[in-house]
Amino acid sequence: MDAIRRLLQPSLRGRLLLAQLLMLVLLWCAMVVYFVYQSQHDQSELALDPRFAMILTAADQLADRPDAQAAVLTQIDRFQRITEGLESEPNLRLNLLVRRRDGQLLYASPGLPQDIATRTAGDIEKVSAGGRLWRARTLASPDTGISVTLAKPGEAINVLIPLGSHGFLVLPLLISLPFLALPAWLSLRLALRPWRRLAAEIATRGPQDLQPLAFRSRHRELRPLVDSLDALLARVRAGARREREFIADAAHELRTPLAAMRVNVEALRASPTLAADPAQRLLLDGTLRSGERASHVVAQLLALMRADAPPSPTGPQRLSLRSLAQDRLAAFAGLAARREAELALDAPQDVTVLGEAQGLTSLLDNLIDNALKYGPQGGSVTLRLLAHPDGGALLEVQDQGPGIAPALRARVFDRFFRADTTAQSGSGLGLSIVRAVADRHGATVQLTAGPGEQGLCVRVRFPD
């Protein structure tokens, strides 16, 4: 069924193949029309005097031997039919009619009406006989008076009907089409090879690869398409760069006033006058938390812009995931202690990936931070490193938090989308950063429930 469905789908190759076959049919029809036209206007066979002279000589020489005369005329007519390839079709071939001076019939081609008669000797005339129109010419012997009439069909329908009924019109076309379809398909496949090369390059491009196409076509038809794609990529690249620069500049500009606000609020909290006022202290604590959250969003935006930035000119390096994981778990030891949580690393063997240290660090930080933030007080976070059986490395971060509903697991990678219903604050950018870093490294991210359908397990598979 899939093969049939693919065949029925619109295809440029199928369209071109159909156009070629349709053109073949049209050419064949034109040839048939030309053949019919020629058969109606070609007078060379009727105007050929040596043909008449041959038949008249044979008839004259055997005038006193009727049996031999009939036999010779029969052989001459049969020879004409065989050479034309139309032995059994009088409505297509040249027909022979021989009469004596008194009009007595000596010979008539099989199937030919015997009442064909012209008015003037030597002229090609159209006469009606047997319910059809014929073109005929008659010449007579001056010695014996024997007349020879050669006749051919005079109407197009007299030609088309026998052609159709005997398969001369359709059979050659039906027989030739299958043999012509394969060469036409092969020629189209070779002709469309540059299109396939262009499509293959576009298919290998990632969302961050907006550089001009490496494919350069010498073909006049493909060059405008490649130029248009390069222009589109340039516009998208410029738009993405402006967006990153705007967000990065805005985030950098926000860091300074947020830091100043934090310093001022902490100074006010330490003031003896406000320290004695619980209501004022509560307001300052709320302002401080809001500032910390805004600072966290700014930091996440900068991390997201770095994750979306073009690849480093130095290129990726072979990095140890276990070393990176140990370093990042040590960096989160203080946060884990405040939440009385346990951080565990399960890495029986070291696995390496080809990537950028800064991006992988950001990926680990966001996964560990989310696991600690949404896990319960006194819970545990397990970071597991494995070598995938099919090649590559597998990174898993498992927590004991509320998890994410299956219906929302695809949406949590959207920027600023938050699926949790807990009181924990967040920017909704953590998993977006994880996905962006994973895409840069050709990795895939999968969210599943933890053991016993508790918590969340984030699985990142890196290619070999």
C-alpha positions in Angstrom: 0.0 0.0 0.0 2.9 2.4 0.8 4.3 1.8 -2.7 1.0 2.5 -4.3 0.5 5.6 -2.2 4.0 6.9 -3.3 3.2 6.2 -6.9 -0.1 8.2 -6.6 1.5 11.2 -5.0 2.2 14.2 -7.2 5.8 14.0 -8.5 7.8 16.3 -10.7 9.6 13.2 -12.1 6.2 11.6 -12.9 4.9 14.8 -14.4 7.9 15.0 -16.7 7.6 11.3 -17.6 3.9 11.8 -18.3 4.7 14.8 -20.5 7.2 12.8 -22.5 4.8 10.0 -23.0 2.1 12.4 -23.9 4.4 14.1 -26.4 5.1 10.6 -27.9 1.4 10.0 -28.3 0.9 13.4 -30.0 3.8 12.7 -32.3 2.4 9.3 -33.1 -1.0 10.9 -33.9 0.7 13.5 -36.1 2.4 10.7 -38.0 -0.9 9.0 -38.5 -2.5 12.2 -39.7 0.5 12.7 -42.1 0.1 9.2 -43.3 -3.6 9.6 -44.0 -2.9 13.0 -45.7 -0.2 11.5 -47.8 -2.4 8.6 -48.7 -5.1 11.0 -49.9 -2.8 13.3 -51.9 0.0 11.0 -53.0 -0.6 10.3 -56.7 2.8 8.9 -57.5 1.6 5.3 -57.6 -1.3 6.2 -59.9 0.9 8.4 -62.1 3.6 5.8 -62.5 3.3 4.9 -66.2 5.8 2.0 -66.2 3.6 0.2 -63.8 0.7 0.4 -66.2 3.0 -0.5 -69.1 4.1 -3.7 -67.3 0.5 -4.8 -66.6 -0.7 -3.9 -70.1 2.2 -5.8 -71.7 1.5 -8.9 -69.7 -2.2 -8.7 -70.5 -1.6 -8.1 -74.2 0.9 -10.9 -74.6 -1.5 -13.4 -73.0 -4.7 -12.2 -74.5 -5.2 -15.4 -76.4 -4.5 -17.5 -73.3 -7.1 -16.4 -70.7 -6.0 -18.9 -68.0 -2.3 -17.8 -68.2 -3.4 -14.2 -68.4 -5.5 -14.5 -65.2 -2.6 -16.3 -63.4 -0.1 -13.6 -64.4 -2.4 -10.8 -63.4 -3.1 -12.5 -60.1 0.7 -12.8 -59.4 1.3 -9.1 -60.3 -1.5 -8.0 -58.0 -0.2 -10.3 -55.2 3.3 -8.9 -55.6 1.9 -5.4 -55.2 0.0 -6.4 -52.1 3.1 -8.1 -50.6 5.5 -5.2 -51.2 3.0 -2.8 -49.6 2.5 -5.1 -46.6 -1.3 -4.8 -47.0 -2.1 -8.0 -48.7 -5.5 -8.5 -47.0 -6.8 -4.9 -46.9 -8.2 -3.5 -50.2 -9.2 -0.3 -48.4 -5.6 0.6 -47.8 -3.5 -0.8 -50.7 -3.3 -0.1 -54.4 -5.9 -2.2 -56.2 -5.9 -3.6 -59.7 -8.9 -3.8 -62.2 -8.4 -5.2 -65.8 -11.1 -5.2 -68.5 -11.4 -6.1 -72.1 -12.3 -3.6 -74.8 -16.0 -4.6 -74.5 -16.0 -4.1 -70.7 -15.7 -7.7 -69.8 -13.8 -8.1 -66.5 -10.6 -10.0 -66.8 -9.3 -9.5 -63.3 -10.2 -7.6 -60.1 -8.3 -7.4 -56.8 -10.0 -9.4 -54.0 -12.5 -7.2 -52.2 -12.4 -4.4 -54.8 -15.8 -3.2 -56.2 -16.0 -4.1 -59.9 -18.0 -1.0 -60.9 -15.1 1.4 -60.6 -14.8 3.3 -63.9 -13.2 6.6 -64.9 -14.5 9.0 -67.5 -11.2 10.1 -69.1 -8.2 7.8 -69.8 -5.0 8.9 -68.2 -6.5 11.2 -65.7 -6.6 10.6 -61.9 -10.3 10.9 -60.9 -12.4 10.4 -57.8 -15.2 7.9 -58.4 -17.8 6.3 -56.1 -18.1 2.6 -56.0 -19.3 0.1 -53.4 -20.5 3.0 -51.2 -17.1 4.5 -50.9 -14.9 7.1 -52.7 -11.9 6.0 -54.7 -9.1 7.7 -56.6 -8.5 5.8 -59.8 -6.6 6.1 -63.1 -7.2 4.1 -66.3 -4.9 3.4 -69.2 -5.8 1.2 -72.2 -3.6 -0.7 -74.7 -3.8 0.7 -78.3 -3.4 -2.8 -79.7 -5.9 -5.0 -77.9 -8.0 -2.3 -76.2 -7.4 -4.0 -72.8 -7.7 -1.3 -70.0 -6.0 -1.3 -66.6 -7.4 0.6 -63.7 -5.4 1.2 -60.5 -7.5 2.4 -57.6 -6.8 3.6 -54.0 -9.2 4.7 -51.2 -10.2 8.4 -51.7 -11.5 9.3 -48.2 -9.7 9.6 -44.9 -12.3 7.5 -43.1 -11.5 4.6 -45.6 -8.0 4.7 -44.2 -8.6 5.3 -40.5 -11.2 2.6 -40.1 -9.0 -0.3 -41.3 -6.0 1.2 -39.4 -8.0 1.1 -36.2 -9.7 -2.3 -36.8 -6.5 -4.0 -37.6 -4.5 -2.5 -34.8 -2.2 -0.5 -37.1 -3.0 2.7 -35.2 -2.9 1.5 -31.6 -0.8 -1.6 -31.4 2.5 0.0 -32.3 1.9 2.7 -29.7 0.9 0.2 -27.0 3.9 -2.0 -27.8 6.4 0.9 -27.9 5.3 2.7 -24.8 6.6 0.2 -22.2 10.0 0.1 -23.9 10.2 3.9 -24.1 9.0 4.5 -20.6 12.2 3.0 -19.0 14.6 5.0 -21.1 12.6 8.1 -20.4 12.6 7.4 -16.7 16.4 6.8 -16.7 16.9 10.0 -18.7 14.8 12.0 -16.2 16.6 10.5 -13.3 20.0 11.5 -14.7 18.6 14.9 -15.6 17.3 15.5 -12.1 20.4 14.5 -10.3 21.4 18.1 -9.6 18.0 18.6 -8.0 18.6 15.5 -5.7 22.1 16.9 -4.8 20.5 20.2 -3.8 17.8 18.5 -1.8 20.3 16.3 0.0 22.3 19.2 1.1 19.3 21.1 2.3 18.1 18.0 4.2 21.4 17.7 6.1 21.2 21.3 7.3 20.5 21.9 11.0 18.4 24.8 12.3 21.6 26.7 13.2 23.3 26.1 9.9 22.3 29.2 7.9 25.5 29.5 5.8 25.1 29.8 2.0 24.7 26.5 0.1 27.8 24.7 -0.9 26.0 23.4 -4.0 26.7 25.5 -7.0 24.9 24.6 -10.2 25.9 25.4 -13.7 22.4 24.7 -14.9 20.3 27.7 -15.9 17.2 26.3 -14.3 18.7 25.6 -10.9 20.8 28.8 -10.5 17.9 31.1 -9.7 16.6 28.6 -7.1 20.0 28.3 -5.4 20.4 32.1 -5.4 17.0 32.6 -3.9 17.7 30.0 -1.2 21.0 31.7 -0.4 19.3 35.1 -0.2 16.6 33.6 2.1 19.3 32.1 4.3 21.1 35.4 4.5 17.9 37.2 5.6 17.2 34.6 8.2 20.8 34.7 9.4 20.7 38.4 9.7 17.4 38.4 11.5 18.6 35.7 14.0 21.8 37.7 14.6 19.9 40.9 15.3 17.6 39.0 17.7 20.5 37.4 19.5 22.3 40.7 19.7 19.2 42.5 21.0 18.5 40.0 23.7 22.2 39.7 24.7 22.5 43.5 24.8 19.3 43.9 26.8 20.4 41.1 29.2 23.8 42.7 29.8 22.2 46.1 30.3 19.8 44.6 32.9 22.6 42.9 34.9 24.0 46.2 36.2 20.8 47.8 37.5 19.7 44.5 39.0 23.0 44.1 40.8 22.8 47.7 42.1 19.2 47.1 43.3 20.3 43.9 45.1 23.1 45.8 46.9 20.7 48.7 47.9 18.1 46.3 49.1 20.6 44.3 51.2 21.9 47.6 52.6 18.4 48.6 53.6 17.8 45.2 55.2 20.9 45.8 57.3 19.7 49.2 58.4 18.9 49.3 62.2 15.9 51.4 61.5 14.2 49.0 59.1 15.4 45.8 60.8 13.1 46.5 63.7 10.0 46.9 61.4 8.8 43.5 60.4 6.5 44.8 57.7 9.2 46.8 56.0 11.6 43.9 56.3 9.0 41.6 54.6 8.7 44.1 51.7 12.5 44.2 51.3 12.6 40.4 51.4 10.1 40.2 48.6 11.9 42.8 46.6 15.2 40.9 47.0 13.5 37.6 45.8 12.1 39.4 42.8 15.5 40.8 42.0 17.1 37.4 42.3 14.5 35.9 40.0 15.1 38.7 37.4 18.8 38.2 37.7 18.2 34.4 37.1 16.1 35.2 34.0 18.8 37.5 32.6 21.5 34.8 33.2 19.3 32.2 31.5 18.7 34.5 28.5 22.5 35.0 28.1 22.9 31.2 28.3 20.2 30.7 25.7 21.9 33.2 23.4 25.2 31.4 23.8 23.5 28.1 23.0 21.9 29.6 19.9 25.2 31.2 18.8 27.1 30.0 15.7 29.6 27.2 16.3 33.0 28.2 17.7 35.7 28.8 15.1 38.0 26.3 17.0 35.5 23.6 16.4 34.3 20.8 18.8 36.7 18.9 21.0 36.6 15.4 22.5 35.4 15.9 26.1 35.0 13.7 29.1 31.4 13.7 30.3 32.4 12.2 33.7 34.9 15.0 34.4 32.3 17.6 33.4 29.6 16.0 35.5 31.9 15.8 38.6 32.8 19.5 38.2 29.2 20.6 37.9 27.9 18.4 40.8 30.6 20.0 43.0 29.4 23.4 41.9 25.8 22.6 43.1 26.9 21.1 46.4 26.0 24.2 48.3 22.4 24.4 46.8 22.0 20.6 47.5 23.1 21.2 51.1 20.5 23.9 51.6 17.8 21.6 50.3 19.2 18.7 52.2 19.3 16.8 48.9 21.8 14.1 47.9 23.7 14.3 44.6 24.8 11.0 43.1 27.0 10.3 40.1 26.6 6.8 38.5 29.4 6.6 35.9 31.0 3.1 35.9 33.1 4.0 32.9 34.1 7.3 31.3 32.3 8.3 28.1 33.4 11.1 25.8 31.5 13.3 23.4 32.6 15.6 20.6 31.4 19.0 21.7 31.9 22.4 23.3 32.7 22.6 27.0 30.7 25.8 27.6 27.5 24.4 26.0 27.8 21.1 27.8 28.4 22.9 31.1 25.2 25.0 30.5 23.3 21.8 29.7 24.4 20.0 32.9 23.8 23.1 35.0 20.2 23.5 33.9 19.4 19.8 34.3 20.9 19.6 37.8 19.3 23.0 38.8 15.9 21.9 37.7 16.2 18.5 39.4 17.2 20.2 42.7 14.6 23.0 42.5 11.6 20.7 41.7 12.7 17.8 43.8 11.4 17.4 47.4 13.3 18.7 50.5 15.7 15.9 51.4 15.4 14.1 48.1 18.0 12.8 45.8 19.3 13.6 42.3 21.1 10.9 40.3 23.2 11.7 37.3 24.0 8.6 35.2 26.5 8.2 32.3 26.4 5.2 30.0 27.8 4.1 26.7 24.8 3.5 24.4 24.7 0.0 22.8 24.2 1.5 19.3 27.1 3.9 19.7 27.4 7.3 21.4 26.9 8.4 25.0 23.8 8.5 27.1 23.3 11.1 29.9 20.4 10.7 32.4 19.4 13.1 35.2 16.7 11.6 37.5 14.9 13.4 40.3 12.1 12.7 42.8 10.0 15.7 41.9 6.4 15.9 40.6 7.4 15.0 37.1 5.8 16.3 33.9 2.6 15.1 32.4 3.1 13.2 29.1 0.8 15.7 27.3 3.1 18.5 28.3 6.5 17.0 27.6 6.7 18.4 24.1 5.7 21.9 25.2 8.1 22.3 28.1 10.9 22.9 25.5 9.2 26.1 24.4 10.7 29.3 25.7 9.1 30.7 28.8 6.6 27.8 29.1 6.3 26.3 32.6 4.3 23.1 33.2 4.9 22.9 37.0 2.2 23.7 39.5 4.6 24.0 42.4 5.5 27.2 44.2 9.0 27.1 42.8 10.0 30.1 40.8 11.6 29.7 37.3 12.0 31.4 34.0 10.8 28.6 31.7 14.1 28.7 29.8 16.0 25.8 31.4 14.8 23.0 29.1 14.9 25.4 26.1 18.6 25.8 26.7 19.0 22.1 27.1 17.3 21.5 23.8 19.4 24.2 22.0 22.7 22.7 23.3 21.6 19.2 22.4 20.7 20.4 18.8 24.1 22.0 18.5 25.7 18.6 19.4 23.4 16.5 17.3 21.9 15.0 20.4 18.3 14.1 21.2 16.5 14.9 24.4 13.7 12.6 25.8 11.6 13.1 28.9 10.2 10.0 30.8 8.9 9.2 34.2 11.4 7.9 36.8 11.3 4.5 38.4 7.9 3.6 39.8 6.4 6.4 37.7 7.8 8.9 40.2 9.9 12.0 39.4 11.3 12.9 36.0 14.1 11.3 34.0 15.8 13.5 31.4 17.7 11.4 28.8 20.2 13.0 26.4 21.7 10.8 23.8 24.9 12.0 22.1 26.0 10.7 18.7 29.2 8.7 18.3 
